[in-house]
Amino acid sequence: MAEMKLHPSCVADLRAPTFDQDWQRRAFGLAVALAEFGHYRWDDFQQALIAAIGSWQEAPANARGRWEYYEHWVTALTNVIRQHGLLDDGYSIPKIGKTAPPT
Amino acid sequence: MTAQFSYPGDREESSAAQVRALEALLIEKGIITSGTVDKVLSYFDSEMTPLNGKKIVARAWVDPDFARRLVTDTPAAVAELDLPEGMAGAEGEHLAAVMNEPGIHNLVICSLCSCFPWPVLGLPPYWYKNPTFRARAAREPRAVLHELGVPLGPDTEIRVWDSSGHSRWFVVPERPAGTEGMSEDQLAQLVTTESMIGVALARSPVES
């Protein structure tokens, strides 16, 4: 059962790799790393992701591009970084949450 | 999306460029170092894999008391096993196991984004994140499971668990017949990621 048809636009190949492109992998690692080091809570990222996916789903089918999960991931990452001011002058790392890097 | 990014190739390149720029800026600001992302990714590659889930399920198959604890307090039961330390911020909190049994089949989805119990199952397969799969599995789970070739009787109750930030479900599939006398390690090899999502059953020792 290598490939199973769920729907014309949803083919589940259970052996498919998780990331098709390196940028997806980097975006994933970046979002996790920033949460791990306490720059935001994982929930904050999750909410941003839900919002990004929600806008895509609510847009009319002819006005939105093809589904690409990690584009929403990048949108969410960009938004959560902005909301938490990580790139603003004078930003300091919050003293909350876990700070030790995974080793 | 502007016209200049309307071709698939450009769209990929645009996303790749955005990610490169973000990482470079964060490094420049001293928020992360150039090795941070690789370190996190290698942790996922080496430690947070479905191997953890396979061991948990195999233990639940051989130890009914553990199986009960696994359902009532999943994080505590998981902590009893000698598994890599989970990354608490990375979807490792709030693990919740549900048990298949005769007449009950559990299926895990995430209707909002793609919450997934990374520490026990690794990263989700891409179809788990597909909007069609998410919507159909919620709306017509029996049809979806039928299409996936999961043999379920008409009387089997299907329970669909919608993962969220606060409950990251995984399924303990039923122990296949003909596995009496198998060791925990041998049993673990019958457990697949798909069976722990609920889109398949555990492998039979005959087919493996």
Interface residues (C-beta under 8 A of the other chain):
Chain A: M1 M4 K5 L6 H7 S9 C10 V11 A12 D13 L14 A16 P17 T18 D20 Q21 D22 W23 R25 R26 A27 F28 G29 L30 V32 A33 L34 A35 E36 F37 H39 R41 W42 D43 Q46 Q47 L49 I50 I53 G54 Q57 G65 R66 W67 E68 Y69 Y70 E71 V74 L77 T78 I81 L86 L87 Y91 I93 G97 K98 P101 P102 T103
Chain B: M1 P8 R11 E12 S15 A16 Q18 V19 R20 L22 E23 L25 L26 K29 I31 I32 T36 V37 D38 K39 V40 L41 Y43 F44 M87 A88 G89 A90 E91 L112 C113 S114 C115 G122 L123 P124 P125 Y126 W127 K129 N130 P131 T132 F133 R136 V144 E147 L148 G149 G165 E194 V199 A200
